[in-house]
């Protein structure tokens, strides 16, 4: 897979992966509805059968999810407008495949630790390199800003995600291997 990074006029990096026709970019407020739908579709695949439907796909949860993404996109847009995107240490990224939104990732500092808070791929686009493209873009941004390690939490029954993260170098956090129903993983970035 050939990867080309281009910097746009506002400092945004766009990675184009020619083998899969996947482009990653900073998400924009106009992406909100598509992100919320994609997030709900992806979560349903690993929570179904483990949690009550309303806990991950009910009206209240869908509203909470949309509100969370709206807040992240608003903060990102404000930082971009103020020229502080890199200093903010957080981002929401989208991956497009064939011109359509196919994946989303978000990261930021939580208690001074870089944390991959979300990485979702539309189930219709699994096994097309979308998750890898998003992961690669996140890691590249972390390296660019001097991040040495990152963490994430993955729902323990989500074997697909656990396998994905393992293939990309994530390992159990030696200090805090669990948080409730999630495994805590670390990645050495540097």
Backbone as a chain_set.jsonl record, in Angstrom:
{"seq": "XXXXXXXXXXXXXXXXXXXXXXXXXXXXXXXXXXXXXXXXXXXXXXXXXXXXXXXXXXXXXXXXXXXXXXXXXXXXXXXXXXXXXXXXXXXXXXXXXXXXXXXXXXXXXXXXXXXXXXXXXXXXXXXXXXXXXXXXXXXXXXXXXXXXXXXXXXXXXXXXXXXXXXXXXXXXXXXXXXXXXXXXXXXXXX", "coords": {"N": [[0.846, -1.164, 0.0], [0.714, 2.118, -0.939], [1.476, 5.125, 0.657], [0.779, 8.496, 0.816], [1.477, 11.656, 2.107], [0.034, 14.766, 2.411], [0.15, 18.22, 3.055], [-2.309, 20.553, 3.788], [-3.515, 23.93, 3.191], [-4.263, 24.811, 5.744], [-2.731, 23.403, 7.525], [-3.595, 20.875, 7.94], [-3.154, 17.408, 7.7], [-3.372, 15.119, 5.1], [-3.735, 11.813, 4.349], [-3.278, 9.668, 1.721], [-4.067, 6.53, 0.647], [-3.148, 4.645, -1.795], [-3.578, 1.992, -2.614], [-5.969, 1.159, -1.535], [-7.703, 3.169, -2.028], [-8.311, 4.936, -0.008], [-8.77, 7.768, 1.941], [-7.623, 9.713, 4.594], [-8.614, 12.258, 6.834], [-8.991, 15.334, 8.71], [-11.968, 15.443, 10.536], [-14.986, 17.225, 9.81], [-17.494, 19.63, 10.872], [-19.711, 19.158, 9.222], [-19.679, 16.443, 8.895], [-20.944, 15.257, 11.008], [-23.554, 13.904, 11.192], [-23.167, 11.59, 9.605], [-21.017, 10.423, 10.976], [-22.199, 9.853, 13.471], [-24.122, 7.927, 12.741], [-22.454, 5.905, 11.65], [-20.928, 5.264, 13.928], [-22.937, 4.187, 15.624], [-23.721, 1.94, 14.099], [-21.331, 0.427, 14.035], [-20.812, -0.021, 16.787], [-23.011, -1.576, 17.48], [-22.366, -4.054, 16.438], [-20.548, -5.236, 18.192], [-21.552, -4.93, 20.777], [-24.099, -6.053, 20.776], [-25.896, -8.702, 22.117], [-24.388, -8.707, 24.377], [-24.974, -6.513, 25.916], [-27.947, -4.787, 27.042], [-30.137, -3.744, 24.434], [-31.024, -1.003, 24.461], [-28.982, 0.179, 25.886], [-26.876, 0.573, 24.138], [-27.97, 1.301, 21.724], [-30.335, 2.62, 21.974], [-32.736, 5.385, 21.93], [-31.919, 7.409, 23.793], [-29.205, 6.813, 24.135], [-28.258, 7.09, 21.514], [-28.67, 9.842, 21.19], [-26.946, 10.84, 23.173], [-24.494, 9.93, 22.168], [-24.367, 11.315, 19.704], [-24.292, 13.932, 20.657], [-21.84, 13.876, 22.014], [-20.007, 13.497, 19.866], [-20.6, 15.847, 18.453], [-19.682, 17.8, 20.223], [-16.914, 17.203, 20.257], [-16.243, 17.697, 17.579], [-16.867, 20.424, 17.406], [-15.027, 21.548, 19.232], [-12.666, 20.838, 17.904], [-12.927, 22.257, 15.495], [-12.918, 24.899, 16.456], [-10.301, 25.03, 17.496], [-8.86, 24.648, 15.125], [-9.599, 26.966, 13.689], [-8.361, 28.844, 15.272], [-5.781, 28.274, 14.809], [-4.576, 26.332, 16.381], [-4.564, 23.573, 16.245], [-2.573, 21.515, 16.304], [-1.355, 22.008, 18.79], [-3.379, 21.409, 20.518], [-3.551, 18.664, 20.838], [-5.442, 16.755, 20.266], [-7.805, 15.086, 18.171], [-10.32, 14.489, 15.666], [-10.679, 12.161, 13.268], [-11.529, 11.251, 9.936], [-12.134, 8.573, 7.672], [-12.319, 8.067, 4.286], [-13.722, 6.044, 1.81], [-13.84, 5.3, -1.454], [-15.062, 7.769, -1.759], [-17.005, 7.97, 0.218], [-17.886, 8.269, 3.697], [-16.257, 6.036, 5.751], [-15.011, 5.329, 8.066], [-14.042, 6.335, 11.401], [-12.038, 8.02, 13.797], [-10.935, 9.018, 17.026], [-8.916, 10.906, 19.229], [-7.194, 11.99, 22.189], [-5.812, 13.811, 24.992], [-6.04, 12.299, 28.094], [-5.964, 12.663, 31.415], [-3.248, 13.404, 31.116], [-2.316, 11.445, 29.403], [-1.959, 10.217, 26.163], [-4.753, 9.166, 24.469], [-6.491, 6.864, 22.58], [-9.625, 7.256, 21.89], [-11.769, 6.508, 20.32], [-12.307, 4.319, 17.605], [-13.75, 3.434, 14.819], [-15.109, 1.457, 12.23], [-17.191, 1.297, 9.454], [-19.275, -1.497, 9.265], [-19.814, -2.452, 6.686], [-17.509, -1.895, 5.381], [-15.447, -3.347, 6.441], [-12.298, -5.028, 6.468], [-11.086, -3.676, 4.388], [-8.919, -2.106, 4.8], [-9.457, 0.249, 6.113], [-9.515, 0.68, 8.93], [-6.791, 0.312, 9.473], [-5.719, 2.439, 7.988], [-6.773, 4.647, 9.419], [-5.628, 4.159, 11.944], [-2.904, 4.328, 11.298], [-2.778, 7.039, 10.573], [-3.376, 8.262, 13.035], [-1.188, 7.406, 14.648], [0.921, 8.548, 13.199], [0.377, 11.276, 13.591], [0.711, 11.403, 16.36], [3.433, 10.775, 16.598], [4.515, 12.943, 15.265], [4.015, 14.974, 17.057], [5.513, 14.267, 19.225], [4.587, 12.316, 21.008], [5.057, 9.63, 23.183], [3.866, 7.281, 24.114], [0.686, 5.587, 23.99], [-2.728, 4.964, 24.98], [-5.621, 2.814, 25.165], [-9.003, 1.652, 25.538], [-10.673, -1.392, 25.186], [-13.615, -3.165, 24.53], [-13.999, -6.134, 26.187], [-15.247, -8.575, 25.074], [-15.035, -7.986, 22.348], [-13.59, -9.388, 20.05], [-12.666, -9.037, 17.424], [-11.734, -6.35, 17.358], [-9.792, -6.495, 19.381], [-7.943, -8.256, 18.224], [-7.19, -6.739, 15.988], [-5.908, -4.52, 17.244], [-3.802, -5.83, 18.553], [-2.347, -6.792, 16.327], [-1.377, -4.386, 15.493], [0.488, -3.663, 17.345], [-0.313, -3.056, 19.972], [-0.455, -3.701, 23.483], [-1.252, -5.39, 26.618], [-1.901, -3.13, 29.274], [0.502, -2.821, 31.699], [0.185, -1.744, 34.243], [-2.543, -1.133, 34.685], [-4.521, -3.338, 33.733], [-7.251, -3.724, 33.243], [-10.457, -2.103, 32.963], [-13.376, -2.044, 34.266], [-15.6, -3.496, 32.062], [-13.783, -3.503, 30.055], [-10.642, -4.035, 28.42], [-7.472, -2.639, 29.014], [-5.172, -1.22, 26.92], [-1.832, -0.583, 25.725], [0.395, 1.328, 23.663], [3.592, 1.637, 22.393], [4.873, 4.446, 21.023], [7.058, 5.98, 20.142]], "CA": [[0.0, 0.0, 0.0], [1.466, 3.357, -1.004], [0.886, 6.185, 1.453], [1.281, 9.828, 0.501], [0.975, 12.654, 3.032], [0.021, 16.115, 1.861], [-0.313, 19.218, 4.009], [-3.181, 21.54, 3.172], [-3.231, 25.309, 3.572], [-4.503, 25.056, 7.166], [-1.886, 22.529, 8.321], [-4.202, 19.551, 8.024], [-2.476, 16.384, 6.918], [-4.248, 14.158, 4.448], [-2.997, 10.64, 3.899], [-3.994, 8.924, 0.699], [-3.548, 5.174, 0.511], [-3.567, 4.367, -3.166], [-4.004, 0.614, -2.85], [-7.347, 0.961, -1.108], [-8.473, 4.377, -2.334], [-8.748, 5.464, 1.279], [-8.18, 9.043, 2.331], [-7.934, 10.136, 5.954], [-8.602, 13.712, 6.972], [-9.689, 15.83, 9.887], [-13.421, 15.502, 10.373], [-15.574, 18.56, 9.8], [-18.842, 19.628, 11.443], [-20.67, 18.593, 8.265], [-19.597, 14.982, 8.98], [-21.56, 14.799, 12.254], [-24.616, 12.897, 11.039], [-22.58, 10.347, 9.096], [-20.214, 9.847, 12.057], [-23.106, 9.292, 14.48], [-24.698, 6.696, 12.183], [-21.378, 4.914, 11.573], [-20.615, 4.863, 15.302], [-24.014, 3.308, 16.092], [-23.638, 0.666, 13.358], [-20.148, -0.324, 14.464], [-20.99, -0.459, 18.182], [-24.017, -2.636, 17.541], [-21.771, -5.347, 16.084], [-19.846, -5.877, 19.302], [-22.333, -4.896, 22.012], [-25.293, -6.894, 20.661], [-25.725, -9.978, 22.786], [-23.637, -8.512, 25.611], [-25.627, -5.432, 26.654], [-29.309, -4.512, 26.578], [-30.168, -2.931, 23.208], [-31.142, 0.425, 24.774], [-27.719, 0.678, 26.426], [-25.954, 0.962, 23.07], [-28.637, 1.725, 20.492], [-31.616, 3.247, 22.266], [-32.802, 6.815, 21.607], [-31.108, 8.225, 24.702], [-27.789, 6.561, 23.834], [-27.955, 7.717, 20.215], [-28.582, 11.3, 21.422], [-25.705, 11.078, 23.921], [-23.388, 9.709, 21.236], [-24.343, 12.43, 18.757], [-23.859, 15.107, 21.42], [-20.405, 13.734, 22.25], [-19.292, 13.78, 18.617], [-20.793, 17.272, 18.133], [-18.753, 18.551, 21.068], [-15.541, 16.977, 19.785], [-16.078, 18.394, 16.298], [-16.878, 21.862, 17.68], [-13.718, 21.893, 19.819], [-11.653, 20.716, 16.856], [-13.107, 23.372, 14.555], [-12.451, 26.111, 17.133], [-8.841, 24.971, 17.536], [-8.383, 24.854, 13.752], [-9.792, 28.383, 13.367], [-7.398, 29.619, 16.053], [-4.444, 27.81, 14.46], [-4.034, 25.585, 17.514], [-4.9, 22.159, 16.111], [-1.483, 20.651, 16.771], [-1.124, 22.233, 20.207], [-4.512, 20.869, 21.257], [-3.26, 17.279, 21.157], [-6.638, 15.935, 20.091], [-8.347, 15.183, 16.815], [-11.303, 13.544, 15.137], [-10.298, 11.867, 11.893], [-12.44, 10.447, 9.122], [-11.574, 7.849, 6.536], [-13.262, 7.926, 3.178], [-13.428, 4.951, 0.888], [-14.691, 5.521, -2.619], [-15.784, 9.028, -1.616], [-17.998, 7.931, 1.291], [-17.347, 8.079, 5.034], [-16.181, 4.61, 6.04], [-14.426, 5.118, 9.383], [-13.797, 7.515, 12.222], [-11.189, 7.814, 14.971], [-10.757, 10.21, 17.858], [-7.922, 10.751, 20.277], [-6.913, 13.188, 22.969], [-5.157, 13.593, 26.274], [-6.859, 12.029, 29.268], [-5.025, 12.595, 32.537], [-1.924, 13.584, 30.504], [-1.944, 10.281, 28.596], [-2.604, 10.194, 24.852], [-5.729, 8.08, 24.495], [-7.328, 6.614, 21.409], [-10.932, 7.101, 22.527], [-12.71, 5.902, 19.374], [-11.878, 3.907, 16.269], [-14.872, 2.654, 14.298], [-15.198, 1.285, 10.78], [-18.492, 0.813, 9.01], [-19.196, -2.939, 8.996], [-19.815, -2.687, 5.238], [-16.169, -1.631, 4.857], [-14.431, -4.137, 7.13], [-11.314, -5.753, 5.666], [-10.665, -2.86, 3.249], [-7.788, -1.277, 5.207], [-9.929, 1.521, 6.68], [-9.013, 0.774, 10.297], [-5.343, 0.502, 9.404], [-5.467, 3.818, 7.53], [-7.032, 5.547, 10.546], [-4.607, 3.911, 12.96], [-1.651, 4.895, 10.783], [-2.879, 8.507, 10.663], [-3.27, 8.624, 14.456], [0.188, 7.193, 15.096], [1.754, 9.568, 12.544], [0.145, 12.55, 14.294], [1.337, 11.31, 17.678], [4.89, 10.87, 16.426], [4.811, 14.321, 14.859], [3.933, 15.859, 18.223], [6.389, 13.781, 20.281], [3.95, 11.368, 21.933], [5.892, 8.435, 23.371], [3.008, 6.108, 24.263], [-0.746, 5.861, 23.96], [-3.542, 3.929, 25.606], [-7.006, 2.696, 24.729], [-9.792, 0.617, 26.191], [-11.423, -2.171, 24.21], [-14.617, -4.03, 25.13], [-13.341, -7.447, 26.226], [-15.764, -9.546, 24.102], [-14.836, -7.544, 20.967], [-12.39, -10.103, 19.601], [-12.196, -8.433, 16.171], [-10.94, -5.166, 17.704], [-8.615, -6.921, 20.129], [-7.002, -8.809, 17.255], [-6.699, -5.597, 15.21], [-4.944, -3.753, 18.036], [-2.62, -6.678, 18.754], [-1.581, -6.768, 15.069], [-0.772, -3.062, 15.343], [1.493, -3.44, 18.377], [-0.86, -2.739, 21.289], [-0.243, -4.764, 24.46], [-1.96, -5.098, 27.871], [-1.295, -2.143, 30.161], [1.014, -3.571, 32.847], [-0.246, -1.139, 35.504], [-4.005, -1.194, 34.792], [-4.922, -4.156, 32.586], [-8.709, -3.744, 33.045], [-11.326, -1.057, 33.492], [-14.745, -2.544, 34.163], [-15.756, -4.541, 31.037], [-12.832, -3.215, 28.988], [-9.214, -4.25, 28.592], [-6.689, -1.429, 28.778], [-3.999, -1.545, 26.104], [-0.823, 0.46, 25.518], [1.199, 1.284, 22.44], [4.796, 2.447, 22.395], [4.805, 5.212, 19.781], [8.372, 6.486, 19.705]], "C": [[0.894, 1.23, 0.0], [0.731, 4.424, -0.21], [1.566, 7.493, 1.101], [0.649, 10.809, 1.47], [1.101, 14.025, 2.373], [-0.488, 17.06, 2.926], [-1.132, 20.252, 3.251], [-2.84, 22.926, 3.701], [-3.427, 25.579, 5.061], [-3.695, 24.129, 8.075], [-2.437, 21.128, 8.499], [-3.422, 18.585, 7.156], [-3.509, 15.427, 6.355], [-3.374, 13.024, 3.959], [-3.849, 9.916, 2.873], [-3.306, 7.585, 0.522], [-4.037, 4.657, -0.832], [-4.05, 2.941, -3.389], [-5.466, 0.399, -2.507], [-8.248, 2.138, -1.45], [-9.087, 4.958, -1.079], [-8.026, 6.766, 1.542], [-8.593, 9.347, 3.754], [-7.773, 11.64, 6.025], [-9.204, 14.087, 8.31], [-11.178, 15.865, 9.582], [-13.867, 16.959, 10.433], [-16.975, 18.499, 10.415], [-19.89, 19.016, 10.505], [-20.68, 17.062, 8.278], [-20.398, 14.407, 10.148], [-22.595, 13.704, 12.061], [-24.06, 11.557, 10.573], [-21.742, 9.655, 10.173], [-21.118, 9.181, 13.091], [-23.727, 7.984, 13.998], [-23.651, 5.588, 12.14], [-21.039, 4.378, 12.956], [-21.665, 3.875, 15.819], [-23.959, 1.943, 15.402], [-22.479, -0.189, 13.854], [-20.325, -0.858, 15.883], [-21.974, -1.612, 18.288], [-23.402, -4.002, 17.267], [-21.074, -6.014, 17.262], [-20.59, -5.815, 20.631], [-23.556, -5.809, 21.97], [-25.007, -8.271, 21.259], [-24.977, -9.878, 24.1], [-24.273, -7.453, 26.513], [-27.071, -5.308, 26.191], [-29.278, -3.517, 25.406], [-30.215, -1.422, 23.5], [-29.839, 1.023, 25.3], [-26.746, 1.113, 25.341], [-26.647, 1.481, 21.825], [-30.008, 2.345, 20.73], [-31.587, 4.742, 21.948], [-31.924, 7.693, 22.503], [-29.616, 8.057, 24.41], [-27.39, 7.174, 22.497], [-27.811, 9.233, 20.368], [-27.289, 11.638, 22.16], [-24.488, 10.95, 23.018], [-23.253, 10.882, 20.271], [-23.826, 13.696, 19.443], [-22.353, 15.064, 21.684], [-19.579, 14.041, 21.007], [-19.42, 15.252, 18.246], [-19.832, 18.132, 18.95], [-17.314, 18.414, 20.599], [-15.282, 17.727, 18.484], [-16.053, 19.908, 16.49], [-15.54, 22.302, 18.259], [-12.617, 21.838, 18.775], [-11.734, 21.892, 15.883], [-12.627, 24.683, 15.172], [-10.929, 26.149, 17.191], [-8.254, 25.226, 16.153], [-8.48, 26.324, 13.376], [-8.788, 29.271, 14.089], [-5.957, 29.202, 15.764], [-3.784, 26.998, 15.542], [-4.303, 24.091, 17.428], [-3.805, 21.251, 16.659], [-1.251, 20.783, 18.266], [-2.206, 21.584, 21.058], [-4.29, 19.407, 21.648], [-4.458, 16.353, 21.043], [-7.13, 16.108, 18.664], [-9.451, 14.164, 16.613], [-10.95, 13.383, 13.672], [-11.377, 11.037, 11.214], [-11.632, 9.712, 8.074], [-12.674, 7.727, 5.504], [-12.778, 6.809, 2.271], [-14.39, 5.115, -0.279], [-15.549, 6.765, -2.493], [-16.825, 9.069, -0.513], [-17.309, 7.72, 2.639], [-17.397, 6.595, 5.389], [-15.604, 4.323, 7.422], [-14.186, 6.426, 10.095], [-12.914, 7.116, 13.401], [-11.103, 9.124, 15.728], [-9.707, 9.895, 18.918], [-7.737, 12.075, 20.992], [-6.229, 12.808, 24.265], [-6.205, 13.378, 27.355], [-5.893, 11.806, 30.413], [-3.584, 12.561, 32.045], [-1.449, 12.4, 29.671], [-2.689, 10.343, 27.268], [-3.488, 8.956, 24.798], [-6.499, 8.021, 23.188], [-8.707, 6.292, 21.969], [-11.943, 6.407, 21.629], [-11.953, 5.469, 18.127], [-12.962, 2.952, 15.766], [-14.807, 2.617, 12.78], [-16.589, 0.756, 10.47], [-18.386, -0.68, 8.716], [-19.191, -3.269, 7.495], [-18.425, -2.508, 4.63], [-15.072, -2.369, 5.626], [-13.56, -4.846, 6.104], [-10.936, -5.016, 4.373], [-9.489, -1.943, 3.611], [-8.179, 0.044, 5.842], [-9.387, 1.703, 8.096], [-7.515, 1.01, 10.33], [-4.993, 1.913, 8.951], [-5.686, 4.811, 8.661], [-5.97, 5.39, 11.626], [-3.274, 4.525, 12.543], [-1.653, 6.419, 10.888], [-2.759, 8.97, 12.111], [-1.824, 8.527, 14.93], [1.123, 8.226, 14.468], [1.592, 10.919, 13.235], [0.798, 12.527, 15.668], [2.848, 11.442, 17.573], [5.3, 12.304, 16.106], [4.815, 15.281, 16.04], [4.714, 15.332, 19.424], [5.754, 12.854, 21.304], [4.795, 10.101, 21.989], [5.067, 7.163, 23.522], [1.552, 6.552, 24.265], [-1.471, 4.713, 24.642], [-4.915, 3.907, 24.957], [-7.684, 1.665, 25.597], [-10.613, -0.064, 25.121], [-12.363, -3.111, 24.966], [-14.108, -5.471, 25.046], [-13.922, -8.459, 25.231], [-15.537, -9.172, 22.625], [-13.524, -8.138, 20.423], [-11.817, -9.525, 18.312], [-11.279, -7.238, 16.48], [-9.668, -5.566, 18.454], [-7.538, -7.469, 19.195], [-6.379, -7.694, 16.423], [-5.612, -4.858, 15.991], [-3.673, -4.559, 18.29], [-1.738, -6.669, 17.504], [-0.853, -5.438, 14.879], [0.126, -2.681, 16.529], [0.99, -3.073, 19.758], [-0.686, -3.954, 22.204], [-0.968, -4.396, 25.762], [-1.188, -4.093, 28.727], [-0.809, -2.873, 31.412], [0.534, -3.025, 34.195], [-1.743, -1.275, 35.744], [-4.525, -2.016, 33.625], [-6.422, -4.162, 32.285], [-9.33, -2.458, 33.579], [-12.757, -1.508, 33.235], [-14.816, -3.666, 33.118], [-14.759, -4.385, 29.89], [-11.409, -3.609, 29.4], [-8.512, -2.942, 28.271], [-5.41, -1.85, 28.059], [-3.1, -0.329, 25.965], [-0.123, 0.242, 24.191], [2.421, 2.167, 22.656], [4.875, 3.123, 21.033], [6.181, 5.566, 19.257], [9.226, 5.414, 19.09]], "O": [[1.754, 1.36, 0.871], [-0.474, 4.614, -0.37], [2.794, 7.58, 1.091], [-0.569, 10.809, 1.648], [2.155, 14.382, 1.848], [-1.449, 16.747, 3.628], [-0.71, 20.761, 2.213], [-1.973, 23.071, 4.562], [-2.806, 26.498, 5.594], [-3.951, 24.075, 9.278], [-1.809, 20.287, 9.143], [-3.071, 18.899, 6.019], [-4.412, 14.982, 7.064], [-2.395, 13.24, 3.246], [-5.008, 9.592, 3.132], [-2.101, 7.522, 0.276], [-5.199, 4.279, -0.98], [-4.865, 2.709, -4.281], [-6.133, -0.442, -3.11], [-9.448, 2.093, -1.179], [-10.23, 5.413, -1.08], [-6.809, 6.854, 1.384], [-9.772, 9.255, 4.096], [-6.913, 12.222, 5.365], [-9.847, 13.268, 8.967], [-11.591, 16.269, 8.496], [-13.204, 17.807, 11.031], [-17.576, 17.426, 10.472], [-20.858, 18.416, 10.972], [-21.595, 16.449, 7.729], [-20.519, 13.187, 10.265], [-22.512, 12.665, 12.716], [-24.443, 10.509, 11.092], [-21.758, 8.429, 10.271], [-20.836, 8.069, 13.537], [-23.843, 7.033, 14.772], [-23.925, 4.459, 12.546], [-20.882, 3.171, 13.135], [-21.316, 2.842, 16.39], [-24.13, 0.911, 16.05], [-22.634, -1.391, 14.067], [-20.021, -2.021, 16.15], [-21.787, -2.521, 19.097], [-23.866, -5.006, 17.806], [-21.016, -7.242, 17.324], [-20.277, -6.59, 21.535], [-24.004, -6.289, 23.011], [-24.004, -8.91, 20.941], [-24.926, -10.844, 24.861], [-24.122, -7.499, 27.734], [-27.39, -5.685, 25.063], [-28.488, -2.573, 25.4], [-29.514, -0.649, 22.847], [-29.611, 2.227, 25.178], [-25.874, 1.943, 25.597], [-25.992, 2.047, 20.95], [-30.759, 2.57, 19.781], [-30.514, 5.301, 21.719], [-31.264, 8.613, 22.021], [-28.857, 9.025, 24.434], [-26.294, 7.72, 22.37], [-26.936, 9.84, 19.751], [-26.612, 12.607, 21.817], [-23.562, 11.759, 23.09], [-22.151, 11.384, 20.048], [-23.023, 14.436, 18.875], [-21.671, 16.084, 21.59], [-18.578, 14.754, 21.077], [-18.455, 15.852, 17.772], [-19.241, 19.078, 18.43], [-16.577, 19.399, 20.549], [-14.22, 18.324, 18.31], [-15.299, 20.604, 15.809], [-14.978, 23.311, 17.832], [-11.732, 22.693, 18.759], [-10.708, 22.452, 15.497], [-11.998, 25.493, 14.491], [-10.329, 27.198, 16.956], [-7.259, 25.94, 16.023], [-7.541, 26.876, 12.802], [-8.407, 30.326, 13.581], [-5.023, 29.706, 16.387], [-2.556, 26.968, 15.628], [-4.271, 23.406, 18.45], [-4.093, 20.315, 17.404], [-0.98, 19.791, 18.942], [-1.956, 21.243, 22.214], [-4.79, 18.962, 22.681], [-4.484, 15.286, 21.656], [-6.902, 17.139, 18.031], [-9.514, 13.133, 17.282], [-10.924, 14.359, 12.922], [-12.049, 10.224, 11.849], [-10.576, 10.176, 7.643], [-13.802, 7.338, 5.806], [-11.585, 6.661, 2.008], [-15.608, 5.071, -0.105], [-16.644, 6.822, -3.053], [-17.471, 10.099, -0.319], [-16.267, 7.068, 2.711], [-18.458, 5.974, 5.334], [-15.696, 3.194, 7.905], [-14.133, 7.489, 9.477], [-13.03, 6.012, 13.933], [-11.186, 10.203, 15.142], [-9.624, 8.778, 19.429], [-8.077, 13.137, 20.471], [-6.087, 11.629, 24.59], [-7.134, 14.171, 27.51], [-5.095, 10.869, 30.387], [-2.787, 11.755, 32.527], [-0.285, 12.361, 29.272], [-3.909, 10.504, 27.246], [-3.031, 7.841, 25.049], [-7.083, 9.012, 22.75], [-8.939, 5.189, 22.464], [-12.879, 5.78, 22.125], [-11.062, 6.175, 17.655], [-13.072, 1.816, 16.227], [-14.491, 3.615, 12.131], [-17.093, -0.133, 11.156], [-17.487, -1.092, 7.983], [-18.61, -4.276, 7.092], [-18.187, -2.921, 3.494], [-13.893, -2.05, 5.477], [-14.017, -5.214, 5.022], [-10.522, -5.635, 3.393], [-9.106, -1.091, 2.81], [-7.313, 0.884, 6.088], [-8.857, 2.765, 8.425], [-7.024, 1.814, 11.123], [-4.062, 2.518, 9.483], [-4.879, 5.721, 8.85], [-5.471, 6.38, 12.161], [-2.6, 5.165, 13.349], [-0.642, 7.019, 11.252], [-2.103, 9.976, 12.381], [-1.3, 9.459, 15.541], [2.025, 8.728, 15.139], [2.577, 11.628, 13.441], [1.376, 13.526, 16.096], [3.47, 12.143, 18.371], [6.302, 12.808, 16.614], [5.531, 16.283, 16.03], [4.601, 15.878, 20.522], [6.33, 12.629, 22.368], [5.198, 9.569, 20.955], [5.503, 6.088, 23.111], [1.231, 7.716, 24.504], [-0.91, 3.638, 24.855], [-5.318, 4.857, 24.287], [-7.029, 0.899, 26.303], [-11.184, 0.593, 24.251], [-11.957, -3.771, 25.923], [-13.821, -5.967, 23.957], [-13.143, -9.158, 24.583], [-15.826, -9.981, 21.743], [-12.498, -7.462, 20.355], [-10.6, -9.525, 18.128], [-10.184, -7.131, 15.928], [-8.593, -5.032, 18.186], [-6.355, -7.174, 19.365], [-5.172, -7.702, 16.18], [-4.528, -4.601, 15.467], [-2.575, -4.004, 18.242], [-0.517, -6.55, 17.609], [0.163, -5.374, 14.188], [0.481, -1.513, 16.693], [1.799, -2.801, 20.645], [-0.762, -5.096, 21.75], [-1.268, -3.224, 25.989], [0.029, -4.199, 28.88], [-1.613, -3.483, 32.118], [0.482, -3.764, 35.179], [-2.173, -1.506, 36.874], [-4.935, -1.446, 32.614], [-6.829, -4.562, 31.194], [-8.816, -1.822, 34.499], [-13.278, -1.369, 32.129], [-14.152, -4.69, 33.28], [-14.878, -5.06, 28.868], [-11.034, -3.523, 30.569], [-8.915, -2.221, 27.358], [-4.67, -2.716, 28.526], [-3.553, 0.811, 26.074], [-0.059, -0.872, 23.671], [2.289, 3.323, 23.059], [4.938, 2.449, 20.005], [6.439, 5.461, 18.058], [10.353, 5.685, 18.677]]}, "num_chains": 1, "name": "protein.A"}
